[in-house]
Amino acid sequence: MNLNATLFAQLIVFLILAWFTMKFVWPPLINALDERSKKIAEGLAAAEKGTADLAQAQARVSLMEASAKSENHARMAEAEKQAAELIEQARREAEAERARIVARAAQDAAQEMQRVRDTLRNDVAALAVQGASQILKREVDARAHAELLDQLKAQL
């Protein structure tokens, strides 16, 4: 067997695999990651909005404190209590929303990564069978070698 021909065939198979991966695997993966980052950015923007709302609530509390000084002390205590509750509620809602979005994005990314890995394993196994078929110059029966293919997928 000619070593140069073998290396050349392997180079061609590798280049085909690289082209296939760059053409069909990477774009959906990159798009999914971009969508997730957009969702995360939107979640962080919502958290920032919550922080801005918190700052506005604190500013309102400051204004309430200034105007409440002229009113009786009972109203001032009630206003402070309500403002603290609003601030705490806004903080909890913003934190819960941020945590939920980050967790969902991480889960979706993990699922997408697993799906891409499984697809890639299947594609590599099919390419290996096709390459072996071409090297042997005869058709390899995938059904007859299903166990061998399953072992190959598990190793990948």
C-alpha positions in Angstrom: 0.0 0.0 0.0 1.3 3.4 -0.9 1.8 5.6 2.2 1.5 8.9 0.2 -1.9 7.8 -1.2 -3.1 6.9 2.3 -2.0 10.3 3.7 -3.6 12.1 0.8 -6.9 10.2 1.3 -6.8 11.1 5.0 -6.1 14.7 4.2 -9.1 14.8 1.8 -11.4 13.2 4.4 -10.2 15.6 7.0 -10.8 18.6 4.7 -14.3 17.4 3.9 -15.0 17.0 7.6 -13.6 20.5 8.3 -15.7 22.0 5.5 -18.8 20.2 6.6 -18.4 21.3 10.2 -17.7 24.9 9.2 -20.6 24.9 6.7 -23.4 23.1 8.6 -22.4 22.7 12.3 -20.9 26.0 13.4 -23.5 28.5 12.0 -26.4 27.1 14.0 -24.3 26.7 17.0 -23.1 30.3 16.8 -26.6 31.6 16.1 -27.9 29.7 19.2 -25.1 31.2 21.3 -25.8 34.7 19.9 -29.5 34.3 20.8 -28.7 33.2 24.3 -26.3 36.1 24.8 -29.0 38.5 23.5 -31.5 37.0 26.0 -28.9 37.3 28.8 -28.3 40.9 27.8 -32.0 41.6 27.9 -32.2 40.0 31.3 -29.3 42.1 32.5 -30.9 45.2 31.0 -34.1 44.3 32.9 -31.9 43.9 36.1 -30.4 47.3 35.3 -33.8 48.8 34.9 -34.7 47.3 38.2 -31.7 48.9 39.7 -32.7 52.2 38.1 -36.2 51.8 39.5 -34.6 51.1 42.9 -32.6 54.3 42.6 -35.8 56.2 41.7 -37.6 54.6 44.6 -34.7 55.6 46.9 -34.9 59.2 45.4 -38.6 59.2 46.1 -38.0 58.1 49.6 -35.5 60.9 50.0 -38.1 63.4 48.7 -40.7 61.8 51.0 -38.4 62.2 53.9 -37.8 65.9 53.1 -41.6 66.6 52.8 -42.5 64.3 55.8 -40.3 66.4 58.1 -42.9 69.1 58.0 -45.7 66.5 58.6 -46.2 64.4 61.6 -43.8 61.6 62.5 -46.4 58.8 62.1 -46.7 59.5 58.4 -43.0 59.6 57.9 -42.5 56.2 59.6 -45.3 54.7 57.4 -43.7 56.1 54.2 -40.3 54.7 55.1 -41.8 51.3 55.8 -43.6 51.3 52.4 -40.5 52.5 50.6 -38.4 49.8 52.2 -41.0 47.2 51.2 -41.0 48.5 47.6 -37.3 48.6 47.4 -37.0 45.0 48.8 -39.7 43.8 46.5 -38.0 45.4 43.4 -34.7 44.0 44.5 -36.1 40.5 44.9 -38.0 40.6 41.6 -34.9 41.9 39.7 -32.7 39.2 41.3 -35.2 36.4 40.7 -35.6 37.5 37.1 -31.9 37.7 36.5 -31.3 34.3 38.2 -34.1 32.7 36.2 -32.8 34.1 32.9 -29.2 33.0 33.6 -30.3 29.5 34.7 -32.5 29.1 31.6 -29.7 30.3 29.3 -27.2 27.9 30.9 -29.6 25.0 30.6 -30.5 25.8 27.0 -26.8 26.1 26.1 -26.0 22.8 27.7 -28.9 21.1 25.9 -27.8 22.7 22.6 -24.2 21.6 23.2 -25.3 18.0 23.9 -27.5 18.0 20.8 -24.6 19.3 18.7 -22.2 16.7 20.1 -24.6 13.8 19.4 -25.1 15.1 15.8 -21.4 15.4 15.3 -20.8 11.9 16.6 -23.4 10.5 14.2 -21.9 12.5 11.3 -18.3 11.4 12.1 -19.5 7.7 12.3 -21.2 8.1 8.9 -18.1 9.7 7.4 -15.9 7.0 8.9 -18.1 4.3 7.3 -18.2 6.2 4.0 -14.4 6.6 4.1 -13.9 2.9 4.9 -16.2 2.0 2.1 -14.3 4.1 -0.3 -11.0 2.7 0.9 -12.1 -0.9 0.6 -13.8 -0.1 -2.8 -16.9 -1.9 -1.7 -20.1 -1.0 0.2 -20.0 -1.5 3.9 -23.4 -2.6 5.2 -24.3 -0.3 8.1 -26.9 -2.6 9.4 -24.5 -5.5 9.6 -22.0 -3.4 11.4 -24.4 -1.6 13.7 -22.7 -2.8 16.8 -19.3 -1.6 15.5 -20.8 1.8 14.7 -22.4 2.1 18.2 -19.0 1.3 19.7 -17.4 4.0 17.4 -20.0 6.5 18.5 -19.4 5.7 22.2 -15.7 6.2 21.7 -16.2 9.5 20.0 
